Amino acid sequence: EIVSNVNNGNITLTKEYKNANAATTSQAETFTFVINSSTDKNTTTLPSGGLEVSTSNALTAGGTTVAAGAVSEGTATVAVGTNGLGISQPGIYYYTVTEKSGGKQGVSYDTRALDMKVTAGYAHDSDTSLTYWVALSRTVNGEVKKADNKFENTYSAGTLSVTKNIVGLQG
């Protein structure tokens, strides 16, 4: 599936953050995605450990009590060209996009990898600038399926009951 949100050589990744329990307070969090080269005949220059991009805005109510089922969304923009993924010549490039765990208590982080195929070329014979086409997919139960650009997290903090039993004559 060709992603329609490739705009001016940029790809937008979306983070969906759900609150599972009513009347709970979640922490604000900035989510980070890691992009690594996959099997690739064309090389791009990515930093050691992959290219990290973060959501442009902190997600969740951040210290505010929110209703169960409330959803926050944030986005991260990834440049495809030389200032981002390093694509500067025509070709087909393969990447894997994952979410970096933020380690916050009560948050389930999305462990599903997103496979990204970028085709770079000239849309018209007279073009001097590359155009990028991006296809996204995920492998589910061994089967490759079309995918959107969304990663999902859930914040679920349960209730805690504290009791104290006092026994003996000095109670």
N, C-alpha and C positions, 0 to 999 in steps of 0.2 A: 504494500500500500504506500503510495506516495504521500508524504506528509504535506498538508496544505499550509502549515505554519512556518515554512521556510521563507523568511522575509528579509530581503537585502543581505542574503548570505548568513542569516542567523536562524538557529533552531531554538524553540522555546520548550523547556521541560517543565512539567507541572507537578506540584506536590499537593496531594489532597490529604488533609489532616482531619480525622473524625474524632469527636468526643463520644465515647460509648456510654458514659454514665451521667445521669442527671445530677445537677448541683455539685459538680466537681470543679476544681480549679486546676488548670493545666499551666505549665510553664511556657513562656514564649520560646521559640526555637527557630534557628535558621538551619535549614536542611542543606546538605552538601551532596552533590552527585560527583562520581568519579568516572571519567571516560578514558578507556584504554584501547590501544590498537588491537585489533583481532587479526586473524589470518589475513594477510594483506600483501598483494604483489607490488603495490605502490606504497612507498614509505612516506610517513609524515613525521614531523618532529614533535613529539609529546614529551613533557617532563618525565623524569623517572618517577614511577608510582602513578602515572596518569595525570590527566588534566582535571583539576577540581574546580567546580563551579557551584555557587551557593544561591539559594533563593534570594531574590532582591528585597524581600520583606520578611520580617519574623512572622511566623504563623502561630495560630491559636489565640485565644483571648488574653493570654499572658498575665495571669494573676486575677482574672475576672472569672466569676462563676458563670458557666455557660450551660445551656440545656443539653440533655442527651440527644445525640444525633446531629448536633451542630457540626458544620463542616467549614473549615477554613481552607483557602487555596493560596498558594504562592507560586511564583514562576522564576525560573532561572534561564537566562539567555546564553546560548553557546554560539560563538562566532565560528563559522565553518572554514573561512579562508585562512590566510597566512597568520593573522593575529589570534587565531583560536586553535583549530585543529591542525593547522599548518598545511592545508591543501592549496597548492599554488600551480598545479599542472593538471591537465585532463587525466581522468582515470577513475577507477572504482576503488573505494576505500571502505574498510570494514572496522567497526568499533563495537565495544561492549560498554553499556552505561549501567552503572550500579549506584545504589545509594550508600553513603557512608553513615554508619550508625553514629548517632549523637550521644548514645549512652544514657539517655534520660530515663528515669524510673517510670514505669507504667506505659511506656511507648513501645508499640510493636512497629519495627522498621520493615519496610518492604524489601524482601530478599530476592525478588524476581529481577533478573537481568533483562535489559532491553538491548536487543541487537540492532545496530544502526548501519545501514549501507548508504554511503554517499557516492553519488555519481557526479563527477565534475566534468563539464564540457562547455562547448560554445553552442548556444541555442540557435544562432544564425551564422552563416558563413562570414558575415561582415563584423561579427562581434570580436572585441579585443579583451573583454572581461569574461571570466568564467561564470557560468550559471551552475547552481547546485540543485540536485534532486535527491531527496532523502527518503528511504524506505525504512520503516520500523517494524520489528517483529519480536515475538517472545516465544520461547519453546515451553509448551505446557504438556506435561505427561509424554514427552518425547516427540510431540507434534509441533511444527512451526506454525504459528498463527499470527495474523495481522495484529498490530498493537497500536494503541494511542501513545501519547508521550507522557502518560500519567503514572506517578508512583503514589502508593497509598499507605498511610500510617493511621494507626488507631491509638488513641490515648484512653486507657481504661484503668481508673483507680477505683478500687472497691471500697467497701465500708470496713471499718475496724471497730470492733467492740472490745472494750477493756473492762474487766471485772476484777474485783479484789475480794477474796474470801478471808475473813479474819476468824481465827479459831483460838480457843484457849481462854483462860480467865483474865488475861491482861488486855483483851481486845477492846 
